[in-house]
């Protein structure tokens, strides 16, 4: 298990900001698997449905099918689809557990990501 001191670490953190009247129904989500001791980052327009698919092993040979049950870790909501996919790619390109944990500990990092990919 990672040892990391953050007040939000064990609680699901939902981050939602409304900037405009544009349809913004997408989100970037990060889920955690105790079984794999790892995180998964994805984008969806229906987080509850997507989390259920991960936990029900809807895609039998996928990475997430090996890690069920997955727990919500961080949700960045109210994004436009292109913005959400860019933020997801950015987080994945960081290839860093520390970076993922810092997103939850330091919400200003999430604000900067949202602004960067507007």
N, C-alpha and C positions, 0 to 999 in steps of 0.2 A: 504494500500500500504506500502511496505517496505521503510523505509527511510535509505538510504545507500549512502555514498558519494564516487562515483567512476566516473572518467571522461568518461569511456566507457559504463556506465550503460544503456543508452538509445539507443545505436547504436549496430547494429549487428556486431559481431567480428568474423572474419574468421582467423583460425590459421592453416597454411599449411607449413609443413617442409618435404623436401625430404632427406632421409638418405641413400638410396641404390637404386639399380636397380630392386629390388624385387617388384612384383606387389603389389601396395599399393593403392587400389581403395576404401577402406572403410573409413568411418568417424564416429565419435561420435558427436551427435548433442544435443544441449539443446535448447528447445523452451519455450516460455513464453506465458501464457494466462492471459490477464487482467481480463477476466470473473471469472477465478478461483483464480487469484492472485497467480499463482504457475507456477512451471517449470516442464518440462518432459524431461527425458534423454533417448536417444535411439542410436542405431547403424544401419547403412544402407550403401549400396553401391550406392545409388541414392538419395541424399538428397532432390532434387527438387520434385521428385515423392513421396517420403515419406511425406514431408510437405503437399503436396496436398492431400494425403490420410487422414492425420490428420484433415485438414480443411474441407474436403468433407465428413467427418464422415464415412469413408469407413468401419470401424468396429463399428457398431451401439452401442454396449453395452460396449465399451472400456472407460477407464478413459478420454482419449483425446477427445472423441466425445462430452463430456460435456463442454469442454473448448474452442471450436472454436469461434473466429479465433485465431490460434496460430501464434506467430511471432518468427522468428529466433532470438536466443540470442547469441549462441556460437557454432562454428563449428570447430572441430579438424579433419583436413583432412590428406590424404596420409598415412593411417595406413593399416597394414595387418589385416585380419579379426580377428584372434585370439587376437591380440593386442587391436583392437577396442573393442571387447567384454569384455576384462579384464578391460580396462579403464572405460567403461560404468558401469560395476559392482562395481568398486571402487567408482565412483562418487555416485551411488545409495546407496551404503553401508554407505556413510558418512551421509546420511539423514539430510542434512543441506543446507538451503537456503543460509546462509552466505558463505559456502564453494563454492557453485555454483557461487555466485557473486564474490568471491575472484579469481576464475579461470579466470574471465574476467578482473578483475582489475590488477592481477599480472600474466602476461604471463609466468613468470619463473615457476609457479606452473604447468602449462601445459607441459612445457619442462621436468620437473621432472617426471611427469606421463608417458610421452612418453618414457623416458629413463628407467623408472622402469619396464615397461611392454614390452620392446624390446625382 
